[in-house]
């Protein structure tokens, strides 16, 4: 794929993610896959999840940080998706944890603040993304 086309595709995917935060995170443990819904957000040119520390995904990520994310897309009665693969990293940096709160509309429902011991910030470092636009029958991939 030409560099200009790759750049346009990346920009389109990132814009779609900003509009479609509903996602499904796939992790694995002992050769068993696990998938769950999470709200994905894009800020500072990076991808993030905010989650509860005591959930199974935390142990799964510590054991195997390879992940895949699927974001369903819907438009005019058609469906499509964004798939992204890479690794996940649990962030300990206090400033990032504090700043990320502003992007999480449900934060106050689950956490007491940036220092809440059950709050984790997960950064997703994707190496590849795939877009299937709603209504199309083919997908396009881009390396990041």
Phi and psi restraints in degrees (value plus and minus 20) as a CYANA .aco file:
   2 UNK   PHI     -84.3   -44.3
   2 UNK   PSI     128.6   168.6
   3 UNK   PHI     -75.4   -35.4
   3 UNK   PSI     -62.9   -22.9
   4 UNK   PHI     -83.9   -43.9
   4 UNK   PSI     -61.6   -21.6
   5 UNK   PHI     -85.9   -45.9
   5 UNK   PSI     -61.5   -21.5
   6 UNK   PHI     -80.4   -40.4
   6 UNK   PSI     -63.5   -23.5
   7 UNK   PHI     -82.6   -42.6
   7 UNK   PSI     -62.9   -22.9
   8 UNK   PHI     -85.0   -45.0
   8 UNK   PSI     -61.6   -21.6
   9 UNK   PHI     -84.6   -44.6
   9 UNK   PSI     -64.1   -24.1
  10 UNK   PHI     -79.4   -39.4
  10 UNK   PSI     -65.9   -25.9
  11 UNK   PHI     -80.8   -40.8
  11 UNK   PSI     -61.8   -21.8
  12 UNK   PHI     -83.6   -43.6
  12 UNK   PSI     -65.3   -25.3
  13 UNK   PHI     -82.8   -42.8
  13 UNK   PSI     -66.6   -26.6
  14 UNK   PHI     -82.3   -42.3
  14 UNK   PSI     -59.3   -19.3
  15 UNK   PHI     -85.2   -45.2
  15 UNK   PSI     -60.4   -20.4
  16 UNK   PHI     -84.7   -44.7
  16 UNK   PSI     -57.2   -17.2
  17 UNK   PHI     -85.5   -45.5
  17 UNK   PSI     -59.6   -19.6
  18 UNK   PHI     -79.7   -39.7
  18 UNK   PSI     -54.7   -14.7
  19 UNK   PHI    -106.1   -66.1
  19 UNK   PSI     -41.5    -1.5
  20 UNK   PHI    -149.1  -109.1
  20 UNK   PSI      64.4   104.4
  21 UNK   PHI    -104.3   -64.3
  21 UNK   PSI     -34.8     5.2
  22 UNK   PHI     -85.3   -45.3
  22 UNK   PSI     105.9   145.9
  23 UNK   PHI    -164.8  -124.8
  23 UNK   PSI     149.3   189.3
  24 UNK   PHI    -146.1  -106.1
  24 UNK   PSI     101.6   141.6
  25 UNK   PHI    -118.0   -78.0
  25 UNK   PSI     108.1   148.1
  26 UNK   PHI    -127.9   -87.9
  26 UNK   PSI     106.9   146.9
  27 UNK   PHI    -145.7  -105.7
  27 UNK   PSI     159.4   199.4
  28 UNK   PHI    -168.5  -128.5
  28 UNK   PSI     135.5   175.5
  29 UNK   PHI    -169.1  -129.1
  29 UNK   PSI     107.6   147.6
  30 UNK   PHI      31.5    71.5
  30 UNK   PSI      26.0    66.0
  31 UNK   PHI      46.6    86.6
  31 UNK   PSI      -3.6    36.4
  32 UNK   PHI    -133.1   -93.1
  32 UNK   PSI     101.8   141.8
  33 UNK   PHI     -98.7   -58.7
  33 UNK   PSI     131.1   171.1
  34 UNK   PHI    -156.4  -116.4
  34 UNK   PSI     115.5   155.5
  35 UNK   PHI    -148.8  -108.8
  35 UNK   PSI     118.3   158.3
  36 UNK   PHI    -169.8  -129.8
  36 UNK   PSI     133.0   173.0
  37 UNK   PHI     -99.1   -59.1
  37 UNK   PSI     120.7   160.7
  38 UNK   PHI    -169.1  -129.1
  38 UNK   PSI     136.4   176.4
  39 UNK   PHI    -110.2   -70.2
  39 UNK   PSI      98.8   138.8
  40 UNK   PHI    -116.7   -76.7
  40 UNK   PSI     116.3   156.3
  41 UNK   PHI    -150.9  -110.9
  41 UNK   PSI     132.0   172.0
  42 UNK   PHI    -135.1   -95.1
  42 UNK   PSI      97.0   137.0
  43 UNK   PHI    -167.9  -127.9
  43 UNK   PSI     125.0   165.0
  44 UNK   PHI      38.2    78.2
  44 UNK   PSI       8.3    48.3
  45 UNK   PHI      54.2    94.2
  45 UNK   PSI      -1.3    38.7
  46 UNK   PHI    -156.4  -116.4
  46 UNK   PSI     143.7   183.7
  47 UNK   PHI    -130.0   -90.0
  47 UNK   PSI     121.4   161.4
  48 UNK   PHI    -163.7  -123.7
  48 UNK   PSI     132.8   172.8
  49 UNK   PHI    -147.1  -107.1
  49 UNK   PSI     126.4   166.4
  50 UNK   PHI    -132.8   -92.8
  50 UNK   PSI     113.1   153.1
  51 UNK   PHI    -170.2  -130.2
  51 UNK   PSI     156.2   196.2
  52 UNK   PHI    -107.5   -67.5
  52 UNK   PSI     112.3   152.3
  53 UNK   PHI     -84.4   -44.4
  53 UNK   PSI     -55.8   -15.8
  54 UNK   PHI    -105.0   -65.0
  54 UNK   PSI      -5.6    34.4
  55 UNK   PHI    -109.1   -69.1
  55 UNK   PSI     139.3   179.3
  56 UNK   PHI     -78.3   -38.3
  56 UNK   PSI     -52.0   -12.0
  57 UNK   PHI     -79.7   -39.7
  57 UNK   PSI     -50.9   -10.9
  58 UNK   PHI     -81.7   -41.7
  58 UNK   PSI     -68.4   -28.4
  59 UNK   PHI     -85.5   -45.5
  59 UNK   PSI     -58.5   -18.5
  60 UNK   PHI     -83.3   -43.3
  60 UNK   PSI     -62.2   -22.2
  61 UNK   PHI     -88.0   -48.0
  61 UNK   PSI     -55.4   -15.4
  62 UNK   PHI     -88.4   -48.4
  62 UNK   PSI     -52.6   -12.6
  63 UNK   PHI     -98.8   -58.8
  63 UNK   PSI     -59.4   -19.4
  64 UNK   PHI    -170.2  -130.2
  64 UNK   PSI      87.1   127.1
  65 UNK   PHI    -105.9   -65.9
  65 UNK   PSI     -14.7    25.3
  66 UNK   PHI     -95.6   -55.6
  66 UNK   PSI     113.3   153.3
  67 UNK   PHI    -158.2  -118.2
  67 UNK   PSI     142.7   182.7
  68 UNK   PHI    -155.9  -115.9
  68 UNK   PSI     122.6   162.6
  69 UNK   PHI    -142.9  -102.9
  69 UNK   PSI     118.7   158.7
  70 UNK   PHI    -144.2  -104.2
  70 UNK   PSI     110.5   150.5
  71 UNK   PHI    -137.9   -97.9
  71 UNK   PSI      93.2   133.2
  72 UNK   PHI     -92.2   -52.2
  72 UNK   PSI     121.7   161.7
  73 UNK   PHI    -140.8  -100.8
  73 UNK   PSI     120.4   160.4
  74 UNK   PHI    -154.9  -114.9
  74 UNK   PSI     117.5   157.5
  75 UNK   PHI    -178.5  -138.5
  75 UNK   PSI     104.2   144.2
  76 UNK   PHI      31.1    71.1
  76 UNK   PSI      22.9    62.9
  77 UNK   PHI      61.8   101.8
  77 UNK   PSI     -18.6    21.4
  78 UNK   PHI    -128.2   -88.2
  78 UNK   PSI     136.5   176.5
  79 UNK   PHI    -140.8  -100.8
  79 UNK   PSI     138.2   178.2
  80 UNK   PHI    -178.1  -138.1
  80 UNK   PSI    -184.3  -144.3
  81 UNK   PHI    -184.1  -144.1
  81 UNK   PSI     142.5   182.5
  82 UNK   PHI    -139.5   -99.5
  82 UNK   PSI     109.1   149.1
  83 UNK   PHI    -135.3   -95.3
  83 UNK   PSI     118.1   158.1
  84 UNK   PHI    -156.5  -116.5
  84 UNK   PSI     116.4   156.4
  85 UNK   PHI    -146.3  -106.3
  85 UNK   PSI     130.7   170.7
  86 UNK   PHI     148.0   188.0
  86 UNK   PSI    -161.6  -121.6
  87 UNK   PHI    -147.4  -107.4
  87 UNK   PSI     139.8   179.8
  88 UNK   PHI    -137.7   -97.7
  88 UNK   PSI     125.9   165.9
  89 UNK   PHI    -155.6  -115.6
  89 UNK   PSI     108.4   148.4
  90 UNK   PHI    -102.0   -62.0
  90 UNK   PSI     105.4   145.4
  91 UNK   PHI    -115.9   -75.9
  91 UNK   PSI     108.5   148.5
  92 UNK   PHI    -121.7   -81.7
  92 UNK   PSI     -35.5     4.5
  93 UNK   PHI     -77.2   -37.2
  93 UNK   PSI      98.6   138.6
  94 UNK   PHI     -80.8   -40.8
  94 UNK   PSI     -62.5   -22.5
  95 UNK   PHI     -83.1   -43.1
  95 UNK   PSI     -63.1   -23.1
  96 UNK   PHI     -85.3   -45.3
  96 UNK   PSI     -62.3   -22.3
  97 UNK   PHI     -80.3   -40.3
  97 UNK   PSI     -61.3   -21.3
  98 UNK   PHI     -87.6   -47.6
  98 UNK   PSI     -67.8   -27.8
  99 UNK   PHI     -85.4   -45.4
  99 UNK   PSI     -52.9   -12.9
 100 UNK   PHI     -85.5   -45.5
 100 UNK   PSI     -45.1    -5.1
 101 UNK   PHI     -75.1   -35.1
 101 UNK   PSI     -56.1   -16.1
 102 UNK   PHI     -82.6   -42.6
 102 UNK   PSI     -40.2    -0.2
 103 UNK   PHI    -116.3   -76.3
 103 UNK   PSI     -21.2    18.8
 104 UNK   PHI    -133.3   -93.3
 104 UNK   PSI      81.0   121.0
 105 UNK   PHI     -84.9   -44.9
 105 UNK   PSI     -40.6    -0.6
 106 UNK   PHI    -122.7   -82.7
 106 UNK   PSI     -14.1    25.9
 107 UNK   PHI     -72.7   -32.7
 107 UNK   PSI     -69.2   -29.2
 108 UNK   PHI     -85.0   -45.0
 108 UNK   PSI     -39.3     0.7
 109 UNK   PHI     -92.7   -52.7
 109 UNK   PSI     -44.0    -4.0
 110 UNK   PHI    -138.4   -98.4
 110 UNK   PSI     -42.5    -2.5
 111 UNK   PHI    -150.6  -110.6
 111 UNK   PSI     133.6   173.6
 112 UNK   PHI    -108.9   -68.9
 112 UNK   PSI     -30.9     9.1
 113 UNK   PHI     133.6   173.6
 113 UNK   PSI    -196.8  -156.8
 114 UNK   PHI     -83.1   -43.1
 114 UNK   PSI     -43.5    -3.5
 115 UNK   PHI    -114.4   -74.4
 115 UNK   PSI     -17.2    22.8
 116 UNK   PHI     -76.3   -36.3
 116 UNK   PSI     104.7   144.7
 117 UNK   PHI     -86.5   -46.5
 117 UNK   PSI     -35.3     4.7
 118 UNK   PHI    -116.0   -76.0
 118 UNK   PSI     -16.3    23.7
 119 UNK   PHI    -113.4   -73.4
 119 UNK   PSI     106.6   146.6
 120 UNK   PHI    -145.6  -105.6
 120 UNK   PSI     125.6   165.6
 121 UNK   PHI    -130.6   -90.6
 121 UNK   PSI     105.4   145.4
 122 UNK   PHI    -135.2   -95.2
 122 UNK   PSI     103.6   143.6
 123 UNK   PHI    -116.5   -76.5
 123 UNK   PSI     116.8   156.8
 124 UNK   PHI    -127.3   -87.3
 124 UNK   PSI     101.6   141.6
 125 UNK   PHI    -128.4   -88.4
 125 UNK   PSI      72.4   112.4
 126 UNK   PHI    -102.8   -62.8
 126 UNK   PSI     123.1   163.1
 127 UNK   PHI    -130.2   -90.2
 127 UNK   PSI     -34.7     5.3
 128 UNK   PHI    -171.9  -131.9
 128 UNK   PSI     125.4   165.4
 129 UNK   PHI    -153.8  -113.8
 129 UNK   PSI     130.6   170.6
 130 UNK   PHI    -152.3  -112.3
 130 UNK   PSI     114.3   154.3
 131 UNK   PHI    -141.0  -101.0
 131 UNK   PSI     106.1   146.1
 132 UNK   PHI    -137.4   -97.4
 132 UNK   PSI      87.3   127.3
 133 UNK   PHI     -86.9   -46.9
 133 UNK   PSI     123.9   163.9
 134 UNK   PHI     -75.0   -35.0
 134 UNK   PSI     111.6   151.6
 135 UNK   PHI      69.7   109.7
 135 UNK   PSI     -28.9    11.1
 136 UNK   PHI    -117.3   -77.3
 136 UNK   PSI     140.2   180.2
 137 UNK   PHI    -132.1   -92.1
 137 UNK   PSI      -5.9    34.1
 138 UNK   PHI    -161.0  -121.0
 138 UNK   PSI     138.7   178.7
 139 UNK   PHI    -137.9   -97.9
 139 UNK   PSI     142.2   182.2
 140 UNK   PHI    -144.2  -104.2
 140 UNK   PSI     118.4   158.4
 141 UNK   PHI    -132.5   -92.5
 141 UNK   PSI     129.3   169.3
 142 UNK   PHI    -161.0  -121.0
 142 UNK   PSI     116.7   156.7
 143 UNK   PHI    -106.3   -66.3
 143 UNK   PSI     121.5   161.5
